[in-house]
Amino acid sequence: MGPSVLAGLGVMILLIPVNAYIASKVETLQIKQMKLKDQRVKAMNEILSGIKVFHLTRNFYNVLWNIPRRANFILHFIYRC
């Protein structure tokens, strides 16, 4: 084994903790994203099943459109890492 192989192996070993840290951050962000998706699905289920009567007001739009906006922010942050 030449010095190039040893250098490459050393870099790979040194990057293991960095990879673990990034993976843990991505996991926490994915959990937050899934919670926001659950909120959106619950809201849509309420609308579709007729459990709750929604009026076409500003509150209606806030419920439906702010949740995906926050989820997209988390997605943007995940892919930016």
FITILO-377329 format. One record per residue (C-alpha): y, z negated, x; chain. Coordinates in nm, 4 decimals. Layout:
{north Y	up Z	east X	chain A}
...
REM end
This chain:
{north 0.0000	up 0.0000	east 0.0000	chain A}
{north 0.3337	up 0.1025	east 0.1322	chain A}
{north 0.6675	up -0.0686	east 0.1005	chain A}
{north 0.7627	up 0.1451	east -0.2006	chain A}
{north 0.4668	up 0.0160	east -0.4016	chain A}
{north 0.5440	up -0.3443	east -0.3115	chain A}
{north 0.9108	up -0.3002	east -0.4023	chain A}
{north 0.8180	up -0.1473	east -0.7379	chain A}
{north 0.5700	up -0.4245	east -0.8086	chain A}
{north 0.8298	up -0.6862	east -0.7164	chain A}
{north 1.0850	up -0.5352	east -0.9546	chain A}
{north 0.8283	up -0.5254	east -1.2336	chain A}
{north 0.7419	up -0.8920	east -1.1800	chain A}
{north 1.1090	up -0.9920	east -1.1696	chain A}
{north 1.1774	up -0.8116	east -1.4986	chain A}
{north 0.9080	up -0.9971	east -1.6949	chain A}
{north 1.1415	up -1.2901	east -1.7901	chain A}
{north 1.4194	up -1.0462	east -1.8822	chain A}
{north 1.1820	up -0.8564	east -2.1082	chain A}
{north 1.0666	up -1.1836	east -2.2704	chain A}
{north 1.4278	up -1.2877	east -2.3353	chain A}
{north 1.5164	up -0.9540	east -2.4932	chain A}
{north 1.2020	up -0.9633	east -2.7066	chain A}
{north 1.2891	up -1.3116	east -2.8364	chain A}
{north 1.6429	up -1.2011	east -2.9259	chain A}
{north 1.5127	up -0.8927	east -3.1059	chain A}
{north 1.2669	up -1.1114	east -3.2970	chain A}
{north 1.5394	up -1.3468	east -3.4211	chain A}
{north 1.7573	up -1.0526	east -3.5236	chain A}
{north 1.4674	up -0.8919	east -3.7085	chain A}
{north 1.4062	up -1.2165	east -3.8975	chain A}
{north 1.7725	up -1.2213	east -4.0049	chain A}
{north 1.7472	up -0.8575	east -4.1058	chain A}
{north 1.4364	up -0.9236	east -4.3161	chain A}
{north 1.6131	up -1.2103	east -4.4952	chain A}
{north 1.8988	up -0.9772	east -4.5836	chain A}
{north 1.6534	up -0.7136	east -4.7028	chain A}
{north 1.4879	up -0.9749	east -4.9219	chain A}
{north 1.8241	up -1.0581	east -5.0770	chain A}
{north 1.8871	up -0.6920	east -5.1494	chain A}
{north 1.5428	up -0.6426	east -5.3032	chain A}
{north 1.5864	up -0.9512	east -5.5226	chain A}
{north 1.9222	up -0.8256	east -5.6439	chain A}
{north 1.7792	up -0.4840	east -5.7246	chain A}
{north 1.4824	up -0.6401	east -5.9053	chain A}
{north 1.7181	up -0.8444	east -6.1211	chain A}
{north 1.9096	up -0.5323	east -6.2101	chain A}
{north 1.6022	up -0.3213	east -6.2846	chain A}
{north 1.4158	up -0.5824	east -6.4857	chain A}
{north 1.7163	up -0.6740	east -6.6954	chain A}
{north 1.6926	up -1.0451	east -6.6184	chain A}
{north 2.0587	up -1.0695	east -6.5424	chain A}
{north 2.3305	up -0.8611	east -6.7027	chain A}
{north 2.5605	up -0.7099	east -6.4499	chain A}
{north 2.8993	up -0.5721	east -6.5385	chain A}
{north 3.0529	up -0.2946	east -6.3365	chain A}
{north 3.3089	up -0.5107	east -6.1703	chain A}
{north 3.4097	up -0.5839	east -5.8178	chain A}
{north 3.1541	up -0.8670	east -5.8027	chain A}
{north 2.8764	up -0.6215	east -5.8885	chain A}
{north 2.9722	up -0.3956	east -5.6025	chain A}
{north 3.0053	up -0.6910	east -5.3644	chain A}
{north 2.6526	up -0.8054	east -5.4440	chain A}
{north 2.4999	up -0.4628	east -5.3925	chain A}
{north 2.6985	up -0.3219	east -5.1048	chain A}
{north 2.7789	up -0.6206	east -4.8807	chain A}
{north 2.4169	up -0.7161	east -4.8160	chain A}
{north 2.3199	up -0.3747	east -4.6696	chain A}
{north 2.6408	up -0.3730	east -4.4659	chain A}
{north 2.5386	up -0.6988	east -4.2975	chain A}
{north 2.1855	up -0.5659	east -4.2433	chain A}
{north 2.3275	up -0.2515	east -4.0816	chain A}
{north 2.5376	up -0.4689	east -3.8494	chain A}
{north 2.2222	up -0.6452	east -3.7310	chain A}
{north 2.0430	up -0.3108	east -3.6882	chain A}
{north 2.3369	up -0.1826	east -3.4846	chain A}
{north 2.3210	up -0.4938	east -3.2661	chain A}
{north 1.9434	up -0.4560	east -3.2136	chain A}
{north 1.9662	up -0.0937	east -3.1044	chain A}
{north 2.2687	up -0.1619	east -2.8888	chain A}
{north 2.0794	up -0.4113	east -2.6679	chain A}
REM end
